């Protein structure tokens, strides 16, 4: 039996290599034998590129906890987790080690989207499934399970436009210049605001840092006296509030943050009109659960995979929408909720209850349910 199994593996690998010579740029399917380990014997390697903030710690801890749960359930044999602290060489070394140890699948949050070519080729040659998560990268024969930055920012821009009746003056505080997520978000906001009479007085990078956002806001307040709204990305809202407090001014309508610290502040401030849309650390768990489905031989429904954000000719991405949209009161039928199949509208009080007992730096979070994951597959 072992002899026949070995012959089968060699033949399957040969066929896979032949398939890899094609140029089908509309599919992320990895023609691998990674599922042949059998249910319960799968070993998954997870290489995380950075762990220097609370969001990333929550992201990795979520994957670790779900991995242990799957082990206890007998769904997988093991999950190996490595963090490289934004070091490309270190991440490549970790990935090579995982391949040498015989993993069935690699989950990768890349330090660099352009550094994985040799690793992907090596993994594919060995029949190893490759799933990119959180930060996008575009490689033939891989899948990407990543947060939907376009939806994340489009929701909030639509909300702000609605609150301002599509007119007025706003300032915009962005993330880190040059970052892929920041680029996608700014484009989404531009498209939404371009259909309104809202004027962007100024925009500046807040670099996803409260202190930087406070400085930027203070500059805006000293320059403009006609700010009707603020469109700000995540993890900066409390810095903005401090700037208004220091200036002795009431904050206008503004997008907010998904950390429990901000949500608790908002819930205690009746006059603050805001919205919170989590860019959820749970995307790592979603990627892990989808990886397991693929290892078990499941195939995506035809309409599930979308164009990769970094290469629109490559249709290999599953874009994960935010799990929640938080407003003062839940508004499931609001215009900014259109097209969000799995996103739940909740109130700020609901969000605070979800976070009871959790630190203020933690993010409002949720992964997809088993039924939601299964709905992606045939």
C-alpha positions in Angstrom: 0.0 0.0 0.0 2.9 2.4 0.9 4.4 1.7 -2.5 1.2 2.6 -4.4 0.7 5.7 -2.2 4.3 6.9 -3.1 3.7 6.3 -6.8 0.5 8.3 -6.6 2.2 11.2 -4.8 5.0 11.3 -7.5 2.4 11.2 -10.3 0.3 13.9 -8.6 3.3 16.1 -8.1 4.3 15.7 -11.8 0.8 16.7 -12.9 0.9 19.7 -10.5 4.2 20.9 -12.0 2.8 20.6 -15.5 -0.3 22.7 -14.4 2.0 25.3 -12.9 3.5 25.9 -16.3 0.3 27.5 -17.4 -0.6 31.2 -17.2 -4.1 31.1 -15.8 -4.2 34.5 -14.0 -7.8 34.3 -12.9 -7.4 31.5 -10.4 -5.7 31.2 -7.0 -6.1 27.5 -6.9 -3.0 25.7 -5.8 -2.8 22.4 -7.6 -1.3 20.7 -4.5 -1.6 17.4 -2.6 -1.7 19.2 0.8 -5.0 17.6 1.6 -3.7 14.0 1.3 -2.5 14.1 4.9 -6.1 13.1 5.9 -8.4 14.7 8.4 -6.8 15.2 11.8 -3.2 14.9 10.5 -2.8 18.4 9.0 0.1 20.5 10.2 -0.2 24.2 9.5 2.6 26.8 9.7 1.7 30.4 10.4 4.4 33.0 9.7 3.4 36.4 11.1 5.4 39.4 9.9 5.0 41.8 12.8 3.9 41.7 16.4 4.8 45.1 17.7 1.3 46.4 18.7 -1.8 45.3 20.5 -3.8 44.6 17.3 -1.1 42.2 16.1 -0.9 40.5 19.5 -4.7 40.0 19.4 -4.4 38.7 15.8 -1.8 36.1 16.7 -3.4 35.1 20.0 -6.7 34.5 18.1 -5.0 32.2 15.7 -3.2 30.4 18.5 -6.4 29.8 20.4 -8.3 28.6 17.4 -5.4 26.3 16.5 -5.5 24.7 19.9 -9.3 24.3 19.6 -8.9 22.5 16.2 -6.2 20.3 17.7 -8.5 19.3 20.6 -11.3 18.6 18.1 -9.0 16.3 16.1 -9.3 18.5 13.0 -5.6 19.3 12.8 -2.5 17.7 14.2 -0.6 20.9 15.0 -0.1 24.6 14.2 3.4 26.1 14.2 3.5 29.9 14.8 6.5 32.1 14.2 6.8 35.9 14.4 9.5 37.8 12.6 9.3 41.4 13.8 9.2 43.0 10.4 12.5 41.2 9.4 12.2 39.8 5.8 15.2 37.5 6.1 14.0 36.1 9.4 10.6 35.4 8.0 12.0 33.6 4.9 14.2 31.5 7.3 11.1 30.6 9.4 9.1 29.7 6.3 12.0 27.5 4.9 12.1 25.7 8.3 8.4 25.1 8.2 8.6 23.6 4.7 11.5 21.4 5.9 9.4 20.2 8.8 6.7 19.0 6.4 3.8 21.3 7.0 0.7 20.7 4.8 -0.1 24.4 4.6 1.5 27.8 5.1 -0.4 30.8 6.4 1.6 33.9 5.8 1.2 37.5 6.9 4.1 38.9 4.8 6.7 41.4 6.0 7.0 42.3 2.3 4.6 41.5 -0.5 7.4 41.2 -2.9 9.7 38.8 -1.0 7.8 35.5 -1.1 8.4 34.4 -4.7 11.0 31.7 -4.0 9.1 30.5 -0.9 5.8 30.1 -2.8 7.6 28.3 -5.6 9.3 25.9 -3.1 6.0 25.3 -1.3 4.1 24.6 -4.5 6.7 22.2 -5.7 6.2 20.2 -2.5 2.4 20.3 -2.7 2.0 22.7 0.2 -1.0 25.0 0.3 -0.2 28.7 0.7 -2.7 31.2 2.1 -1.8 34.8 2.5 -3.6 36.7 5.3 -4.0 40.2 6.6 -1.5 42.0 4.5 -2.0 41.3 0.7 0.5 39.7 -1.6 -0.2 38.4 -5.2 1.2 35.1 -6.2 -0.1 32.5 -8.7 -1.2 29.3 -7.0 -2.0 30.9 -3.6 -5.1 32.3 -1.9 -5.5 35.5 0.0 -7.8 35.9 3.0 -7.5 39.6 3.9 -9.5 42.4 5.5 -11.6 44.4 3.1 -10.0 47.9 3.4 -12.2 49.3 0.7 -15.4 48.3 2.6 -13.9 49.4 6.0 -13.4 52.9 4.8 -16.3 53.2 2.3 -18.7 52.5 5.2 -17.3 55.3 7.3 -17.1 57.8 4.5 -20.8 57.1 3.5 -21.8 57.5 7.2 -20.0 60.8 7.5 -21.5 62.1 4.2 -25.0 61.0 5.3 -24.6 62.8 8.6 -23.5 66.0 6.8 -26.3 65.7 4.2 -23.6 65.5 1.5 -22.3 69.0 2.1 -19.9 70.9 4.4 -16.2 71.0 5.2 -14.2 68.2 6.7 -10.6 67.4 7.5 -9.2 63.9 6.8 -6.6 62.1 9.0 -5.0 59.2 7.2 -2.8 56.3 8.2 0.8 55.7 7.2 1.8 57.1 3.8 2.7 54.4 1.3 1.0 51.6 3.3 -1.2 49.5 1.1 -4.2 49.7 3.5 -3.9 53.4 3.7 -3.8 53.7 -0.1 -6.9 51.6 -0.6 -8.8 53.4 2.1 -8.0 56.9 0.7 -9.2 55.8 -2.7 -12.5 54.5 -1.3 -13.1 57.8 0.6 -12.2 59.8 -2.6 -14.8 57.9 -4.6 -17.5 58.3 -1.9 -16.9 62.0 -1.2 -16.5 62.7 -5.0 -20.3 62.1 -5.3 -21.1 64.8 -2.7 -20.6 68.5 -2.2 -18.4 67.9 0.8 -15.1 69.8 0.7 -11.9 68.3 2.2 -10.2 71.4 3.7 -7.0 69.4 4.4 -5.7 66.0 4.9 -2.6 64.7 6.7 -1.1 61.4 7.9 -1.8 60.5 11.5 0.3 57.4 11.1 -2.2 55.3 13.1 -0.8 57.0 16.2 -2.9 58.9 18.8 -0.1 61.4 19.6 0.5 62.2 16.0 -3.3 62.5 15.3 -3.5 64.9 18.3 -0.8 67.1 16.8 -2.4 67.0 13.3 -5.8 67.9 14.8 -4.3 70.8 16.8 -2.8 72.2 13.6 -6.2 71.9 11.8 -8.0 73.7 14.7 -5.5 76.6 14.6 -5.9 76.8 10.8 -9.6 76.3 10.2 -12.6 77.5 12.1 -15.2 75.9 9.9 -14.6 72.1 10.4 -18.0 70.3 10.1 -16.7 66.8 10.3 -13.6 64.6 10.6 -12.8 61.5 8.6 -10.1 59.6 10.5 -8.8 56.1 10.3 -8.5 53.7 13.2 -6.5 54.0 16.4 -6.5 57.8 16.4 -9.9 59.0 17.6 -8.9 59.6 21.2 -5.9 61.7 20.2 -8.4 63.8 18.2 -10.7 64.2 21.1 -7.8 65.3 23.3 -6.9 68.0 20.8 -10.5 69.4 20.9 -10.5 69.2 24.7 -7.2 71.1 24.9 -8.6 73.8 22.5 -11.8 74.0 24.6 -13.9 73.1 21.6 -16.6 70.5 21.0 -15.7 67.8 18.5 -17.9 67.7 15.3 -19.3 64.6 13.7 -16.4 62.3 13.4 -15.5 58.7 12.5 -14.2 56.9 15.5 -12.2 53.8 16.6 -12.9 50.2 17.5 -10.7 49.9 20.6 -12.7 49.5 23.8 -11.1 52.6 25.3 -12.7 54.8 22.7 -16.0 52.8 22.7 -16.3 53.3 26.5 -15.5 57.0 26.2 -18.0 57.4 23.4 -20.7 55.6 25.4 -20.2 58.1 28.3 -20.3 61.1 26.0 -23.9 61.7 24.8 -23.0 64.6 22.5 -20.4 62.7 20.6 -21.7 61.5 17.2 -19.5 58.8 15.8 -19.1 55.4 14.2 -16.8 52.5 14.8 -16.0 49.9 12.2 -13.6 47.2 13.3 -10.7 46.1 11.2 -10.9 42.9 13.0 -7.9 40.8 14.2 -10.3 37.9 13.7 -9.3 37.8 10.1 -6.5 35.4 11.1 -9.0 32.9 12.5 -11.0 33.3 9.3 -7.9 32.5 7.3 -7.1 29.4 9.5 -10.6 28.0 9.2 -10.6 28.5 5.4 -7.2 26.9 5.2 -8.6 23.8 7.0 -11.5 23.7 4.5 -9.1 23.8 1.6 -6.9 21.1 3.2 -10.0 18.9 3.5 -10.5 19.2 -0.3 -13.3 21.7 -0.4 -13.6 24.0 -3.4 -14.7 27.6 -3.4 -18.1 28.6 -4.9 -17.5 30.3 -8.3 -18.5 33.7 -7.1 -16.4 33.8 -3.9 -12.9 34.8 -5.0 -12.3 38.4 -6.1 -9.5 40.2 -7.7 -6.3 40.5 -5.6 -5.9 44.1 -4.5 -2.3 44.1 -5.7 -2.9 42.4 -9.0 -6.4 42.7 -10.4 -5.7 40.1 -13.1 -5.2 37.5 -10.3 -8.6 36.3 -8.9 -7.5 34.6 -5.7 -8.7 36.9 -2.9 -11.4 36.4 -0.3 -12.0 39.9 1.1 -13.4 39.8 4.7 -15.9 42.5 5.5 -16.0 44.1 9.0 -17.9 42.0 11.6 -19.7 45.0 13.1 -20.7 48.5 12.3 -21.2 50.4 15.6 -23.4 53.6 15.8 -25.1 55.3 18.7 -28.1 53.1 18.1 -28.0 50.0 15.9 -29.0 50.9 12.3 -29.1 47.7 10.2 -31.1 49.3 7.3 -28.8 52.4 7.0 -27.4 53.2 3.5 -23.9 52.5 4.6 -24.9 48.9 5.4 -25.8 48.1 1.9 -24.1 45.0 0.4 -22.7 43.8 3.7 -23.8 40.2 3.9 -22.2 39.1 7.2 -21.7 42.5 8.9 -23.9 43.2 12.0 -25.1 46.6 13.0 -24.9 47.1 16.8 -25.1 50.0 19.2 -22.2 51.5 21.1 -23.7 50.1 24.3 -23.8 46.6 22.7 -20.1 47.0 21.8 -19.2 48.0 25.3 -20.9 45.0 26.7 -19.0 42.7 24.3 -15.8 44.2 25.7 -16.6 43.8 29.4 -13.4 42.6 31.2 -11.2 43.4 28.2 -8.4 46.0 28.3 -9.0 49.3 26.7 -6.3 48.7 24.0 -8.1 45.5 22.8 -10.1 45.7 19.6 -13.8 44.9 19.1 -13.5 41.6 17.3 -15.2 38.6 15.8 -14.4 35.9 13.3 -16.9 34.4 10.9 -19.1 31.6 12.1 -18.7 28.0 10.9 -21.8 28.4 8.7 -20.5 31.6 7.2 -17.2 29.9 6.4 -18.9 26.9 4.9 -21.1 29.1 2.7 -18.0 30.0 0.7 -17.6 26.4 -0.5 -19.4 24.0 -2.8 
